Amino acid sequence: MQNQEEKNQPGAQKNSSQLTGIERQLVLQYLMDANVPVTLTEEIEIDQEKAAENEKSENGHRIRTVASGVFPVALPGEQITVLDQGIILLKNPPESVKVFDGKKVRVQFYFNRLGLYFITTVKAVKSGLALVIPSVISKIQEKEAKKTENFSAVLCFNSNSSSEKNISSSVNCGFSPEYPLFVNPKWSDVEEPNQQEAKKYLEKFVMLLRSDGKSIGNGLFLISVVRFLSDKNFSQNQPIEGRKNPPQIIYIDSERLV
């Protein structure tokens, strides 16, 4: 009975990742006072049952469910005006932003290096586009690192210093479920909207390797490389701005480790 009463208390259901009322007011004041760059990404509604089905593996591959669009658009602070009413006004928005008119978007930004976001709908007004800042502003959550007992990697290297030479250093490498190891990557692994940019990277790297006389082998490792570089969502979902993360292994075979 006591647990049930606690659940009925106001605010008991509040997610710990959401800002409190005071925190939200501080963030709003920060947005109004500073030229804060933001990133807009279309938010796509997903049927939870279908999403659960999509998470099931197929032929040994885990299918990733995308919760937001793959066309994030970064806006510099000088293009944004935040009104006292808690409304973000975009005057003379670029064409890349006009496509969001009438759509639900995820707005991400950093407050004292802490990654924050909120979900709102873009609406057209006489002066451009407007986004109402909702009551709920959330923190970007940490992605749980992939843990495995069967495989681990430590990167060891020597660094030259002015005081000491050949200092041995090492760092534990991370893994991502988005880049399964010991599985041959396929071009279809690259998100379709990113394939054009990934192709440009691929052509450039092949040309550079050949000009240096280096062996490309079967070239499968390059798929993981260009997929990683063309992933527009990667840098936008960091919970702490500018934080250095451990190296992440995205490909491995008998000859190469990327």
N, C-alpha and C positions, 0 to 999 in steps of 0.2 A: 504493500500500500504506500509506503514511504517513497519508493522509487517512482510509482505512478504520480504521486503528488509533485515530485521534483520535475517530472517531465512536463507537468502542466504549468510550471512557473514561467512567467514571461521571460523570454530570452533564453530559455533552457535549450531550445533547439538550434541556437545560433552556432554556425560553423566556426571552428577556431581559426580558420583561414580568413574569415571576414573581419574587416576593420570595425572597431567599436565606434560609437557615435562621436566621441572626442577625436579619435584618430582620423575619422572621415572628415571632420571639420578642418583639421590641420592640413590634410591633403588638398581639400578644396581651396583653402587659402593659398597653398603653395602653387596650385595650378593657376590661380588668378594673378599671383604676384610675379611668377617666373615664366620665362619662355620655355615651356616644357615640350620637347618633342614627343610625339605619340605614334603608335603603329596601329593601323586599322586592319582587321582581318575578318572576312565574312564568317559568321557563325552559322553552321549548318545543323539543323535539327536532325537527330538520329533516333530511330525507333529502338528502344532498349533491347527488345527481344531479338531484332535483326542484328543489332550490334553484338550481342552475345554469340549469335551464330557465326558472325564474321570473325570472331576471335578464335574460333576453332581452327586447328591446323588442317592444311590440305596438301597432300603429297610431301609431308615433312616441312612445309613452310607455314609460318604463322601469318595470317592475313591481318593487316593493320586496319583498324577502324579510325577514320579521320573525323575529328570532332569539330574542325573548323576548316575554312577554305585554305587554299594554298597560294593565295595572292595577297600577302601582307603588303600594305602600302605605308611607308614611313613619311610622316609629316614633320617638317621643322617647326620649332616653337613660334617663329615669326608669322606663320600662316594660321595660327590658332588664337582665338580670343575666348576667354572664359568669363561669362557674365556672372553677376552676383546671384542670379537665380539658379546657378548650378547648371548652366547650359553652355556647351562648347559650340562656338560659331566659326564656321569655315567660310570666309569670304573669297569669292572667285576661286573655288576649288579646282584642281587639275582634273583632267578627264579620268585619270586613274582612280580618283575618289568619287566622281559623279556616278560611277557604276554602282556604288553602294546605296544610292537613293532608294529609300523604302525597305532596305534590308537590315537584318539584325547583324550587328558587328561586335567583335571583341576589341576593346580599346586598351592597349597596353602602354605603360610608361614606367619610369623609375622615380622613386621618392627617396632621397638620401641613399641611393644605390639599391634600394629594396624594390623588387619587381612587383608591380600592382596591375590589376586589370578590372574592367567592368564590362557588362554586356548591355547594349542599348540599341535603339533603332535610329537609323539616319533618316532625317526628314528634310525635304526641300523647303526653303523659305525665300523671301524676296532677295535677300542679300547673299544667298548661297545655300549652305547646308547647316543643319543644327542637330546636335546630339545632346539629349538630356542625360545628365549624370544621375544614375539611379541611387537608391538608398544603400544598395549593397556594393561595396568595393572590396575585392578579394586580393589576397597575396598569391603570386605565382608559386605553385607548390614544387618542391623538390621531386625529381624523378628518381624512383628507387633504383639503385644500381643493381645490375644483374649479378647475381652471385652464383658461382659454380664451384663444386668440389672436385670436378674432374679436370679442370684446366685453369691455369693461372699464368700470368706473364709479368716479369719485372724487367724494366728497361735499365740497362747499366751503361754508363758512359764515363769518359774522362774529360774533365774541364780544366783548362789552363788558367791559372790565377797569377797575378803579379807577385804575390807573396809566396805561393806554393805552386808547384807544377804537378800536373797529372793527378788531380784530386779525383778519386773514384766516387761516383754518385750513382744512385739508383732510385727509381720511382715505380710504384705499382701501377699497372695499366688497368683501365676500365674496359667494360664491355657494354654493348647496346643490343637489346633484343631486336632492334630494327635492322641490325647487320649480323645475322646468324653466321657463325664461323663454321668451317668445314662443309659449307654449302656453296655451290657455284652460283655467283650472282648472275642475274639476268637483266637485260635492258628494261624489261617490264617492271623491275623493282623501282626504277626511277619514276617519280610521280609524273603523270602525263604533261601537266603544265610546265614542268621543269625540264622536259626532255630537250627542248630547243637549246636552252642555255647549256645543258649537260653535253650536248653534241659539240658545241663550240669548244668547250673545255677538252673534250676527247680528241678532237682534231688537232688542237694546239699541242697537247701532250704527246700524241703520236709523232707529230712533226719534230718536236724537240728531242725525243728519245732517239729517233732515227738519225737526226742530224748529229747527235753525240755518239752514234755508233753503238748504242746500248740495246740489248735484246728486250723485246716486248713480250716474248713468249706467246701464250694464248691471249694475253691482254685482258683477262677477266678482272684482274685487280683494278684496272682503270675504270671499270663500271662502278665499283664501290667508291673510288676516289671522286669521280665527277658527280655521282649521286650525292655524296656528302657536301661537296662544294656548291651544288645548285639548290640545296635544301634551304629555302628562304625562311622556314620556321625555326631553324636551329638556333640562331642568335637571338630570336625574339622571345624565347621561352626560358631565359635564364633568370632564376629567382634573385640572384645578386649581380648587380652590374659590375662588369670588369673583373669578376672572380676568375682565377686561373684554375682550371680543372685538370685532373690527371689525363695523360694521353689516352685516347680511346681506340682500341683495336677494331678496325672495320673489315679487315681481310687477312687471311693467312693461308699459305699453301707450303709445299715442300721447299720453295725457293724464296718466297717473299713474306714479309709481315708489314702491313700498312697500319 
